[in-house]
């Protein structure tokens, strides 16, 4: 699958078409300048919803952290040491 590149001007003039391409699963990049680019990705309401299952996982993780059942690293050196130990 090719990556489709559009300038911001092309995007503005072909907005409906570019949105349709993204909806069809095409990889769309919109270039604003030589240094700035954006990816156009469709999202659904599910992407912003915390499901009961996800909330349960969040609650469990918070309880584990509160109980000290986690690894805490402070600073770059501790992080590197921990990652090296894996």
MARLUM-497732 format. One line per field, with one value per residue (C-alpha): residue number from 1; x, y, z. Coordinates in nm, 4 decimals, always signed. Layout:
<recs>
k (NUM|...) $
east (X|...) $
north (Y|...) $
up (Z|...) $
</recs>
This chain:
<recs>
k (1|2|3|4|5|6|7|8|9|10|11|12|13|14|15|16|17|18|19|20|21|22|23|24|25|26|27|28|29|30|31|32|33|34|35|36|37|38|39|40|41|42|43|44|45|46|47|48|49|50|51|52|53|54|55|56|57|58|59|60|61|62|63|64|65|66|67|68|69|70|71|72|73|74|75|76|77|78|79|80|81|82|83|84|85|86) $
east (+0.0000|+0.1464|+0.1599|-0.0374|+0.1094|-0.0868|+0.0169|-0.2073|-0.3366|-0.4169|-0.5874|-0.8088|-0.9123|-0.9724|-1.0882|-1.3794|-1.1653|-0.8771|-1.1140|-1.2580|-0.9077|-0.8346|-1.1702|-1.0729|-0.7549|-0.5076|-0.2136|-0.2536|+0.0068|-0.0636|+0.2461|+0.2200|+0.5812|+0.9111|+0.9376|+0.5741|+0.3570|+0.0415|-0.1142|-0.4862|-0.6348|-1.0049|-1.1208|-1.4455|-1.6318|-1.4846|-1.1399|-1.2464|-1.4610|-1.3426|-1.5203|-1.6083|-1.3313|-1.0739|-1.1916|-1.1501|-0.7923|-0.7204|-0.8649|-0.6604|-0.3397|-0.4065|-0.4650|-0.1401|+0.0517|-0.1058|-0.0093|+0.3478|+0.3195|+0.5145|+0.8654|+0.9631|+1.2617|+1.3880|+1.6104|+1.7862|+2.0480|+1.7904|+1.5882|+1.8909|+1.9912|+1.6405|+1.6188|+1.9634|+1.8540|+1.5631) $
north (+0.0000|+0.3323|+0.6388|+0.9221|+1.2684|+1.5900|+1.9473|+2.1470|+2.3325|+2.0061|+1.8762|+2.1848|+2.1630|+1.7836|+1.7383|+1.5005|+1.2799|+1.2681|+1.1764|+0.8956|+0.7617|+0.7571|+0.5874|+0.3168|+0.2446|+0.4383|+0.5971|+0.9726|+1.2322|+1.6027|+1.8208|+2.1701|+2.2663|+2.0906|+2.0250|+1.9604|+1.6697|+1.5125|+1.1695|+1.1538|+0.8620|+0.7865|+0.7408|+0.6112|+0.6853|+0.3638|+0.5209|+0.7762|+0.5569|+0.3861|+0.0529|-0.1267|-0.3772|-0.1018|+0.0749|-0.2517|-0.2835|+0.0780|+0.0241|-0.2940|-0.1179|+0.1697|-0.0750|-0.2566|+0.0719|+0.1757|-0.1620|-0.1195|-0.4031|-0.2177|-0.1169|+0.2438|+0.4031|+0.7494|+0.8948|+0.7882|+0.5729|+0.3641|+0.3210|+0.2073|-0.0321|-0.1789|-0.2196|-0.3800|-0.6292|-0.7580) $
up (+0.0000|-0.1052|+0.1133|-0.0419|+0.0097|-0.0246|+0.0321|+0.2613|-0.0447|-0.2248|+0.0880|+0.1137|-0.2505|-0.2443|+0.1144|+0.0489|-0.1756|+0.0734|+0.3580|+0.1433|+0.0798|+0.4538|+0.5191|+0.2685|+0.4649|+0.2526|+0.4344|+0.3881|+0.4799|+0.4586|+0.4323|+0.5737|+0.5077|+0.4538|+0.8269|+0.9235|+0.8167|+0.9544|+0.9127|+0.8422|+1.0356|+1.0810|+1.4395|+1.5833|+1.9035|+2.0452|+2.0258|+2.2871|+2.5085|+2.8230|+2.8184|+3.1421|+3.0674|+3.0199|+3.3359|+3.5293|+3.4014|+3.4977|+3.8460|+3.8906|+3.7837|+4.0230|+4.3091|+4.2269|+4.2266|+4.5568|+4.7080|+4.5871|+4.3370|+4.0740|+3.9789|+4.0360|+3.8685|+3.9370|+3.6766|+3.3634|+3.5347|+3.7232|+3.4073|+3.2087|+3.4871|+3.4980|+3.1211|+3.1114|+3.3764|+3.1672) $
</recs>
